[in-house]
Amino acid sequence: MNAEYWAQYCDNKRRLFGARFVPPMGCDHLIPLLNSGQRVEVEAYGYVTRGFVGITTGWMPSFILLRTKRSIGSHILLDKQTKILRFLKY
C-alpha cells in the first residue's frame, strides 16, 4: 500500500467520524503491508505467527493479523511492539 492510499484512507475516516477519528499510532511499519496481499511472519505478544495484515473498522482502527485472507474471526491485534520477522511465499 502506498502513502497516497493511506492518506486517502485517513481522509475518508476523518470525513466519516470527524474529530473522533484516531489513526493507529506508532504502527508506521505496518502501513505498507496493509492490503498488500503479502503474507508475513510477525512476533506479537511473545508469539511468532503468520498471516496477512488488515485493519479494523470504526473511528479508532487497529491493525490486525488474519491467518488467511478469508478469515472472519480469530485475529491478533498488532501494535507498535510488533516485529515483522520475514515475508513469506504462498
PDB file as gemmi writes it, atoms N, CA and C in Angstrom:
CRYST1    1.000    1.000    1.000  90.00  90.00  90.00 P 1                      
ATOM      1  N   MET A   1       0.846  -1.163   0.000  1.00  0.00           N  
ATOM      2  CA  MET A   1       0.000   0.000   0.000  1.00  0.00           C  
ATOM      3  C   MET A   1       0.894   1.229   0.000  1.00  0.00           C  
ATOM      4  N   ASN A   2       0.570   2.180  -0.844  1.00  0.00           N  
ATOM      5  CA  ASN A   2       1.413   3.374  -0.910  1.00  0.00           C  
ATOM      6  C   ASN A   2       0.899   4.468   0.018  1.00  0.00           C  
ATOM      7  N   ALA A   3       1.713   5.482   0.191  1.00  0.00           N  
ATOM      8  CA  ALA A   3       1.400   6.578   1.116  1.00  0.00           C  
ATOM      9  C   ALA A   3       0.167   7.357   0.665  1.00  0.00           C  
ATOM     10  N   GLU A   4      -0.031   7.460  -0.637  1.00  0.00           N  
ATOM     11  CA  GLU A   4      -1.198   8.181  -1.154  1.00  0.00           C  
ATOM     12  C   GLU A   4      -2.498   7.483  -0.741  1.00  0.00           C  
ATOM     13  N   TYR A   5      -2.522   6.163  -0.832  1.00  0.00           N  
ATOM     14  CA  TYR A   5      -3.711   5.408  -0.428  1.00  0.00           C  
ATOM     15  C   TYR A   5      -3.967   5.568   1.075  1.00  0.00           C  
ATOM     16  N   TRP A   6      -2.914   5.529   1.878  1.00  0.00           N  
ATOM     17  CA  TRP A   6      -3.068   5.672   3.330  1.00  0.00           C  
ATOM     18  C   TRP A   6      -3.626   7.057   3.667  1.00  0.00           C  
ATOM     19  N   ALA A   7      -3.130   8.090   2.987  1.00  0.00           N  
ATOM     20  CA  ALA A   7      -3.638   9.445   3.214  1.00  0.00           C  
ATOM     21  C   ALA A   7      -5.110   9.532   2.831  1.00  0.00           C  
ATOM     22  N   GLN A   8      -5.486   8.906   1.733  1.00  0.00           N  
ATOM     23  CA  GLN A   8      -6.885   8.902   1.303  1.00  0.00           C  
ATOM     24  C   GLN A   8      -7.752   8.129   2.303  1.00  0.00           C  
ATOM     25  N   TYR A   9      -7.253   7.014   2.813  1.00  0.00           N  
ATOM     26  CA  TYR A   9      -7.977   6.236   3.809  1.00  0.00           C  
ATOM     27  C   TYR A   9      -8.244   7.087   5.052  1.00  0.00           C  
ATOM     28  N   CYS A  10      -7.214   7.768   5.545  1.00  0.00           N  
ATOM     29  CA  CYS A  10      -7.360   8.621   6.733  1.00  0.00           C  
ATOM     30  C   CYS A  10      -8.308   9.778   6.471  1.00  0.00           C  
ATOM     31  N   ASP A  11      -8.234  10.383   5.282  1.00  0.00           N  
ATOM     32  CA  ASP A  11      -9.150  11.477   4.943  1.00  0.00           C  
ATOM     33  C   ASP A  11     -10.598  11.003   4.939  1.00  0.00           C  
ATOM     34  N   ASN A  12     -10.840   9.820   4.374  1.00  0.00           N  
ATOM     35  CA  ASN A  12     -12.205   9.273   4.356  1.00  0.00           C  
ATOM     36  C   ASN A  12     -12.724   9.017   5.768  1.00  0.00           C  
ATOM     37  N   LYS A  13     -11.862   8.480   6.632  1.00  0.00           N  
ATOM     38  CA  LYS A  13     -12.271   8.222   8.016  1.00  0.00           C  
ATOM     39  C   LYS A  13     -12.529   9.529   8.766  1.00  0.00           C  
ATOM     40  N   ARG A  14     -11.707  10.558   8.520  1.00  0.00           N  
ATOM     41  CA  ARG A  14     -11.936  11.860   9.163  1.00  0.00           C  
ATOM     42  C   ARG A  14     -13.255  12.472   8.696  1.00  0.00           C  
ATOM     43  N   ARG A  15     -13.578  12.263   7.432  1.00  0.00           N  
ATOM     44  CA  ARG A  15     -14.842  12.767   6.896  1.00  0.00           C  
ATOM     45  C   ARG A  15     -16.019  12.045   7.558  1.00  0.00           C  
ATOM     46  N   LEU A  16     -15.882  10.756   7.784  1.00  0.00           N  
ATOM     47  CA  LEU A  16     -16.955   9.978   8.406  1.00  0.00           C  
ATOM     48  C   LEU A  16     -17.113  10.258   9.899  1.00  0.00           C  
ATOM     49  N   PHE A  17     -15.990  10.311  10.623  1.00  0.00           N  
ATOM     50  CA  PHE A  17     -16.035  10.363  12.081  1.00  0.00           C  
ATOM     51  C   PHE A  17     -15.611  11.701  12.674  1.00  0.00           C  
ATOM     52  N   GLY A  18     -15.117  12.609  11.859  1.00  0.00           N  
ATOM     53  CA  GLY A  18     -14.722  13.929  12.349  1.00  0.00           C  
ATOM     54  C   GLY A  18     -13.543  13.861  13.304  1.00  0.00           C  
ATOM     55  N   ALA A  19     -13.633  14.643  14.377  1.00  0.00           N  
ATOM     56  CA  ALA A  19     -12.533  14.754  15.338  1.00  0.00           C  
ATOM     57  C   ALA A  19     -12.346  13.482  16.168  1.00  0.00           C  
ATOM     58  N   ARG A  20     -13.339  12.593  16.159  1.00  0.00           N  
ATOM     59  CA  ARG A  20     -13.206  11.339  16.920  1.00  0.00           C  
ATOM     60  C   ARG A  20     -12.221  10.369  16.286  1.00  0.00           C  
ATOM     61  N   PHE A  21     -11.949  10.512  14.987  1.00  0.00           N  
ATOM     62  CA  PHE A  21     -11.055   9.574  14.306  1.00  0.00           C  
ATOM     63  C   PHE A  21      -9.644   9.665  14.860  1.00  0.00           C  
ATOM     64  N   VAL A  22      -9.088   8.512  15.224  1.00  0.00           N  
ATOM     65  CA  VAL A  22      -7.722   8.418  15.738  1.00  0.00           C  
ATOM     66  C   VAL A  22      -7.007   7.319  14.942  1.00  0.00           C  
ATOM     67  N   PRO A  23      -6.047   7.684  14.070  1.00  0.00           N  
ATOM     68  CA  PRO A  23      -5.329   6.649  13.324  1.00  0.00           C  
ATOM     69  C   PRO A  23      -4.424   5.849  14.259  1.00  0.00           C  
ATOM     70  N   PRO A  24      -4.092   4.625  13.899  1.00  0.00           N  
ATOM     71  CA  PRO A  24      -3.199   3.816  14.736  1.00  0.00           C  
ATOM     72  C   PRO A  24      -1.846   4.512  14.901  1.00  0.00           C  
ATOM     73  N   MET A  25      -1.441   4.739  16.130  1.00  0.00           N  
ATOM     74  CA  MET A  25      -0.203   5.455  16.417  1.00  0.00           C  
ATOM     75  C   MET A  25       0.971   4.491  16.589  1.00  0.00           C  
ATOM     76  N   GLY A  26       2.118   4.865  16.045  1.00  0.00           N  
ATOM     77  CA  GLY A  26       3.332   4.082  16.220  1.00  0.00           C  
ATOM     78  C   GLY A  26       3.401   2.827  15.374  1.00  0.00           C  
ATOM     79  N   CYS A  27       2.483   2.651  14.455  1.00  0.00           N  
ATOM     80  CA  CYS A  27       2.441   1.441  13.628  1.00  0.00           C  
ATOM     81  C   CYS A  27       2.800   1.732  12.177  1.00  0.00           C  
ATOM     82  N   ASP A  28       3.640   2.716  11.957  1.00  0.00           N  
ATOM     83  CA  ASP A  28       4.002   3.091  10.593  1.00  0.00           C  
ATOM     84  C   ASP A  28       4.663   1.958   9.825  1.00  0.00           C  
ATOM     85  N   HIS A  29       5.327   1.046  10.523  1.00  0.00           N  
ATOM     86  CA  HIS A  29       5.987  -0.074   9.853  1.00  0.00           C  
ATOM     87  C   HIS A  29       4.978  -1.088   9.305  1.00  0.00           C  
ATOM     88  N   LEU A  30       3.718  -1.006   9.722  1.00  0.00           N  
ATOM     89  CA  LEU A  30       2.690  -1.942   9.248  1.00  0.00           C  
ATOM     90  C   LEU A  30       1.896  -1.393   8.061  1.00  0.00           C  
ATOM     91  N   ILE A  31       1.952  -0.092   7.836  1.00  0.00           N  
ATOM     92  CA  ILE A  31       1.159   0.531   6.769  1.00  0.00           C  
ATOM     93  C   ILE A  31       1.460  -0.060   5.392  1.00  0.00           C  
ATOM     94  N   PRO A  32       2.716  -0.269   4.992  1.00  0.00           N  
ATOM     95  CA  PRO A  32       2.966  -0.843   3.659  1.00  0.00           C  
ATOM     96  C   PRO A  32       2.411  -2.258   3.481  1.00  0.00           C  
ATOM     97  N   LEU A  33       2.183  -2.977   4.562  1.00  0.00           N  
ATOM     98  CA  LEU A  33       1.688  -4.353   4.470  1.00  0.00           C  
ATOM     99  C   LEU A  33       0.165  -4.431   4.391  1.00  0.00           C  
ATOM    100  N   LEU A  34      -0.510  -3.341   4.706  1.00  0.00           N  
ATOM    101  CA  LEU A  34      -1.967  -3.319   4.736  1.00  0.00           C  
ATOM    102  C   LEU A  34      -2.533  -3.563   3.344  1.00  0.00           C  
ATOM    103  N   ASN A  35      -3.329  -4.589   3.204  1.00  0.00           N  
ATOM    104  CA  ASN A  35      -3.963  -4.969   1.933  1.00  0.00           C  
ATOM    105  C   ASN A  35      -2.964  -5.193   0.806  1.00  0.00           C  
ATOM    106  N   SER A  36      -1.752  -5.555   1.127  1.00  0.00           N  
ATOM    107  CA  SER A  36      -0.738  -5.780   0.096  1.00  0.00           C  
ATOM    108  C   SER A  36      -0.843  -7.188  -0.493  1.00  0.00           C  
ATOM    109  N   GLY A  37      -1.523  -8.071   0.216  1.00  0.00           N  
ATOM    110  CA  GLY A  37      -1.599  -9.453  -0.233  1.00  0.00           C  
ATOM    111  C   GLY A  37      -0.351 -10.238   0.117  1.00  0.00           C  
ATOM    112  N   GLN A  38       0.569  -9.624   0.827  1.00  0.00           N  
ATOM    113  CA  GLN A  38       1.828 -10.259   1.214  1.00  0.00           C  
ATOM    114  C   GLN A  38       1.662 -10.954   2.560  1.00  0.00           C  
ATOM    115  N   ARG A  39       1.954 -12.224   2.595  1.00  0.00           N  
ATOM    116  CA  ARG A  39       1.902 -12.987   3.839  1.00  0.00           C  
ATOM    117  C   ARG A  39       3.180 -12.739   4.620  1.00  0.00           C  
ATOM    118  N   VAL A  40       3.049 -12.517   5.915  1.00  0.00           N  
ATOM    119  CA  VAL A  40       4.207 -12.183   6.740  1.00  0.00           C  
ATOM    120  C   VAL A  40       4.240 -13.049   7.989  1.00  0.00           C  
ATOM    121  N   GLU A  41       5.423 -13.111   8.562  1.00  0.00           N  
ATOM    122  CA  GLU A  41       5.601 -13.764   9.861  1.00  0.00           C  
ATOM    123  C   GLU A  41       5.962 -12.657  10.845  1.00  0.00           C  
ATOM    124  N   VAL A  42       5.196 -12.556  11.929  1.00  0.00           N  
ATOM    125  CA  VAL A  42       5.415 -11.499  12.908  1.00  0.00           C  
ATOM    126  C   VAL A  42       5.587 -12.082  14.299  1.00  0.00           C  
ATOM    127  N   GLU A  43       6.226 -11.292  15.144  1.00  0.00           N  
ATOM    128  CA  GLU A  43       6.297 -11.627  16.558  1.00  0.00           C  
ATOM    129  C   GLU A  43       5.429 -10.609  17.286  1.00  0.00           C  
ATOM    130  N   ALA A  44       4.347 -11.104  17.893  1.00  0.00           N  
ATOM    131  CA  ALA A  44       3.425 -10.244  18.624  1.00  0.00           C  
ATOM    132  C   ALA A  44       3.110 -10.893  19.963  1.00  0.00           C  
ATOM    133  N   TYR A  45       3.282 -10.132  21.027  1.00  0.00           N  
ATOM    134  CA  TYR A  45       2.983 -10.608  22.380  1.00  0.00           C  
ATOM    135  C   TYR A  45       3.787 -11.859  22.743  1.00  0.00           C  
ATOM    136  N   GLY A  46       5.011 -11.961  22.224  1.00  0.00           N  
ATOM    137  CA  GLY A  46       5.884 -13.081  22.546  1.00  0.00           C  
ATOM    138  C   GLY A  46       5.660 -14.328  21.708  1.00  0.00           C  
ATOM    139  N   TYR A  47       4.724 -14.293  20.768  1.00  0.00           N  
ATOM    140  CA  TYR A  47       4.439 -15.440  19.913  1.00  0.00           C  
ATOM    141  C   TYR A  47       4.776 -15.109  18.469  1.00  0.00           C  
ATOM    142  N   VAL A  48       5.239 -16.106  17.729  1.00  0.00           N  
ATOM    143  CA  VAL A  48       5.506 -15.958  16.308  1.00  0.00           C  
ATOM    144  C   VAL A  48       4.305 -16.514  15.558  1.00  0.00           C  
ATOM    145  N   THR A  49       3.732 -15.692  14.688  1.00  0.00           N  
ATOM    146  CA  THR A  49       2.516 -16.055  13.964  1.00  0.00           C  
ATOM    147  C   THR A  49       2.633 -15.597  12.519  1.00  0.00           C  
ATOM    148  N   ARG A  50       1.925 -16.294  11.637  1.00  0.00           N  
ATOM    149  CA  ARG A  50       1.924 -15.954  10.214  1.00  0.00           C  
ATOM    150  C   ARG A  50       0.535 -15.538   9.780  1.00  0.00           C  
ATOM    151  N   GLY A  51       0.484 -14.618   8.807  1.00  0.00           N  
ATOM    152  CA  GLY A  51      -0.808 -14.207   8.284  1.00  0.00           C  
ATOM    153  C   GLY A  51      -0.704 -12.958   7.427  1.00  0.00           C  
ATOM    154  N   PHE A  52      -1.850 -12.305   7.236  1.00  0.00           N  
ATOM    155  CA  PHE A  52      -1.972 -11.111   6.415  1.00  0.00           C  
ATOM    156  C   PHE A  52      -2.365  -9.941   7.304  1.00  0.00           C  
ATOM    157  N   VAL A  53      -1.790  -8.773   7.045  1.00  0.00           N  
ATOM    158  CA  VAL A  53      -2.098  -7.587   7.839  1.00  0.00           C  
ATOM    159  C   VAL A  53      -3.360  -6.926   7.290  1.00  0.00           C  
ATOM    160  N   GLY A  54      -4.275  -6.620   8.193  1.00  0.00           N  
ATOM    161  CA  GLY A  54      -5.506  -5.920   7.858  1.00  0.00           C  
ATOM    162  C   GLY A  54      -5.751  -4.814   8.869  1.00  0.00           C  
ATOM    163  N   ILE A  55      -6.925  -4.211   8.801  1.00  0.00           N  
ATOM    164  CA  ILE A  55      -7.255  -3.123   9.727  1.00  0.00           C  
ATOM    165  C   ILE A  55      -8.724  -3.237  10.111  1.00  0.00           C  
ATOM    166  N   THR A  56      -9.024  -2.880  11.353  1.00  0.00           N  
ATOM    167  CA  THR A  56     -10.409  -2.910  11.818  1.00  0.00           C  
ATOM    168  C   THR A  56     -11.136  -1.667  11.320  1.00  0.00           C  
ATOM    169  N   THR A  57     -12.445  -1.657  11.493  1.00  0.00           N  
ATOM    170  CA  THR A  57     -13.247  -0.513  11.082  1.00  0.00           C  
ATOM    171  C   THR A  57     -13.538   0.370  12.284  1.00  0.00           C  
ATOM    172  N   GLY A  58     -14.142   1.504  12.030  1.00  0.00           N  
ATOM    173  CA  GLY A  58     -14.565   2.371  13.117  1.00  0.00           C  
ATOM    174  C   GLY A  58     -13.728   3.619  13.260  1.00  0.00           C  
ATOM    175  N   TRP A  59     -14.003   4.389  14.303  1.00  0.00           N  
ATOM    176  CA  TRP A  59     -13.346   5.679  14.492  1.00  0.00           C  
ATOM    177  C   TRP A  59     -11.972   5.556  15.129  1.00  0.00           C  
ATOM    178  N   MET A  60     -11.646   4.383  15.678  1.00  0.00           N  
ATOM    179  CA  MET A  60     -10.310   4.152  16.248  1.00  0.00           C  
ATOM    180  C   MET A  60      -9.805   2.793  15.755  1.00  0.00           C  
ATOM    181  N   PRO A  61      -9.394   2.714  14.485  1.00  0.00           N  
ATOM    182  CA  PRO A  61      -8.997   1.424  13.917  1.00  0.00           C  
ATOM    183  C   PRO A  61      -7.683   0.908  14.487  1.00  0.00           C  
ATOM    184  N   SER A  62      -7.512  -0.396  14.411  1.00  0.00           N  
ATOM    185  CA  SER A  62      -6.282  -1.062  14.847  1.00  0.00           C  
ATOM    186  C   SER A  62      -5.838  -2.022  13.756  1.00  0.00           C  
ATOM    187  N   PHE A  63      -4.543  -2.231  13.664  1.00  0.00           N  
ATOM    188  CA  PHE A  63      -4.023  -3.225  12.728  1.00  0.00           C  
ATOM    189  C   PHE A  63      -4.234  -4.612  13.320  1.00  0.00           C  
ATOM    190  N   ILE A  64      -4.569  -5.560  12.446  1.00  0.00           N  
ATOM    191  CA  ILE A  64      -4.802  -6.940  12.874  1.00  0.00           C  
ATOM    192  C   ILE A  64      -4.047  -7.889  11.954  1.00  0.00           C  
ATOM    193  N   LEU A  65      -3.790  -9.085  12.463  1.00  0.00           N  
ATOM    194  CA  LEU A  65      -3.183 -10.140  11.662  1.00  0.00           C  
ATOM    195  C   LEU A  65      -4.232 -11.216  11.456  1.00  0.00           C  
ATOM    196  N   LEU A  66      -4.565 -11.472  10.202  1.00  0.00           N  
ATOM    197  CA  LEU A  66      -5.530 -12.508   9.839  1.00  0.00           C  
ATOM    198  C   LEU A  66      -4.760 -13.726   9.354  1.00  0.00           C  
ATOM    199  N   ARG A  67      -5.109 -14.874   9.841  1.00  0.00           N  
ATOM    200  CA  ARG A  67      -4.365 -16.095   9.468  1.00  0.00           C  
ATOM    201  C   ARG A  67      -4.512 -16.430   7.992  1.00  0.00           C  
ATOM    202  N   THR A  68      -5.710 -16.213   7.429  1.00  0.00           N  
ATOM    203  CA  THR A  68      -5.927 -16.398   5.993  1.00  0.00           C  
ATOM    204  C   THR A  68      -6.679 -15.180   5.469  1.00  0.00           C  
ATOM    205  N   LYS A  69      -6.682 -14.997   4.167  1.00  0.00           N  
ATOM    206  CA  LYS A  69      -7.386 -13.851   3.584  1.00  0.00           C  
ATOM    207  C   LYS A  69      -8.884 -13.924   3.827  1.00  0.00           C  
ATOM    208  N   ARG A  70      -9.413 -15.119   3.971  1.00  0.00           N  
ATOM    209  CA  ARG A  70     -10.858 -15.274   4.138  1.00  0.00           C  
ATOM    210  C   ARG A  70     -11.272 -15.392   5.609  1.00  0.00           C  
ATOM    211  N   SER A  71     -10.366 -15.147   6.527  1.00  0.00           N  
ATOM    212  CA  SER A  71     -10.685 -15.226   7.955  1.00  0.00           C  
ATOM    213  C   SER A  71     -11.710 -14.172   8.340  1.00  0.00           C  
ATOM    214  N   ILE A  72     -12.619 -14.570   9.206  1.00  0.00           N  
ATOM    215  CA  ILE A  72     -13.626 -13.643   9.720  1.00  0.00           C  
ATOM    216  C   ILE A  72     -13.330 -13.317  11.179  1.00  0.00           C  
ATOM    217  N   GLY A  73     -12.977 -14.296  11.961  1.00  0.00           N  
ATOM    218  CA  GLY A  73     -12.676 -14.075  13.369  1.00  0.00           C  
ATOM    219  C   GLY A  73     -11.277 -14.539  13.705  1.00  0.00           C  
ATOM    220  N   SER A  74     -10.982 -14.603  14.973  1.00  0.00           N  
ATOM    221  CA  SER A  74      -9.695 -15.107  15.466  1.00  0.00           C  
ATOM    222  C   SER A  74      -8.507 -14.332  14.916  1.00  0.00           C  
ATOM    223  N   HIS A  75      -8.591 -13.035  14.980  1.00  0.00           N  
ATOM    224  CA  HIS A  75      -7.468 -12.216  14.551  1.00  0.00           C  
ATOM    225  C   HIS A  75      -6.600 -11.852  15.755  1.00  0.00           C  
ATOM    226  N   ILE A  76      -5.417 -11.332  15.473  1.00  0.00           N  
ATOM    227  CA  ILE A  76      -4.485 -10.902  16.514  1.00  0.00           C  
ATOM    228  C   ILE A  76      -4.266  -9.410  16.323  1.00  0.00           C  
ATOM    229  N   LEU A  77      -4.465  -8.630  17.373  1.00  0.00           N  
ATOM    230  CA  LEU A  77      -4.211  -7.191  17.291  1.00  0.00           C  
ATOM    231  C   LEU A  77      -2.711  -6.940  17.230  1.00  0.00           C  
ATOM    232  N   LEU A  78      -2.319  -6.032  16.349  1.00  0.00           N  
ATOM    233  CA  LEU A  78      -0.911  -5.672  16.202  1.00  0.00           C  
ATOM    234  C   LEU A  78      -0.704  -4.266  16.753  1.00  0.00           C  
ATOM    235  N   ASP A  79       0.442  -4.030  17.337  1.00  0.00           N  
ATOM    236  CA  ASP A  79       0.733  -2.714  17.902  1.00  0.00           C  
ATOM    237  C   ASP A  79       2.154  -2.302  17.554  1.00  0.00           C  
ATOM    238  N   LYS A  80       2.627  -1.231  18.197  1.00  0.00           N  
ATOM    239  CA  LYS A  80       3.955  -0.720  17.848  1.00  0.00           C  
ATOM    240  C   LYS A  80       5.086  -1.650  18.265  1.00  0.00           C  
ATOM    241  N   GLN A  81       4.843  -2.594  19.177  1.00  0.00           N  
ATOM    242  CA  GLN A  81       5.875  -3.547  19.572  1.00  0.00           C  
ATOM    243  C   GLN A  81       5.958  -4.751  18.627  1.00  0.00           C  
ATOM    244  N   THR A  82       5.027  -4.877  17.706  1.00  0.00           N  
ATOM    245  CA  THR A  82       5.026  -5.989  16.765  1.00  0.00           C  
ATOM    246  C   THR A  82       6.242  -5.907  15.855  1.00  0.00           C  
ATOM    247  N   LYS A  83       6.937  -7.029  15.726  1.00  0.00           N  
ATOM    248  CA  LYS A  83       8.121  -7.095  14.864  1.00  0.00           C  
ATOM    249  C   LYS A  83       7.805  -7.935  13.639  1.00  0.00           C  
ATOM    250  N   ILE A  84       8.148  -7.426  12.484  1.00  0.00           N  
ATOM    251  CA  ILE A  84       7.999  -8.187  11.244  1.00  0.00           C  
ATOM    252  C   ILE A  84       9.263  -9.007  11.078  1.00  0.00           C  
ATOM    253  N   LEU A  85       9.124 -10.331  11.117  1.00  0.00           N  
ATOM    254  CA  LEU A  85      10.284 -11.207  11.045  1.00  0.00           C  
ATOM    255  C   LEU A  85      10.698 -11.504   9.618  1.00  0.00           C  
ATOM    256  N   ARG A  86       9.710 -11.832   8.777  1.00  0.00           N  
ATOM    257  CA  ARG A  86      10.045 -12.121   7.375  1.00  0.00           C  
ATOM    258  C   ARG A  86       8.792 -12.141   6.525  1.00  0.00           C  
ATOM    259  N   PHE A  87       9.009 -12.043   5.214  1.00  0.00           N  
ATOM    260  CA  PHE A  87       7.936 -12.132   4.236  1.00  0.00           C  
ATOM    261  C   PHE A  87       7.900 -13.565   3.729  1.00  0.00           C  
ATOM    262  N   LEU A  88       6.706 -14.092   3.551  1.00  0.00           N  
ATOM    263  CA  LEU A  88       6.547 -15.494   3.166  1.00  0.00           C  
ATOM    264  C   LEU A  88       6.004 -15.625   1.759  1.00  0.00           C  
ATOM    265  N   LYS A  89       6.326 -16.745   1.129  1.00  0.00           N  
ATOM    266  CA  LYS A  89       5.737 -17.089  -0.157  1.00  0.00           C  
ATOM    267  C   LYS A  89       4.490 -17.902   0.115  1.00  0.00           C  
ATOM    268  N   TYR A  90       3.597 -17.931  -0.845  1.00  0.00           N  
ATOM    269  CA  TYR A  90       2.362 -18.709  -0.676  1.00  0.00           C  
ATOM    270  C   TYR A  90       2.693 -20.145  -0.636  1.00  0.00           C  
TER     271      TYR A  90                                                      
END                                                                             
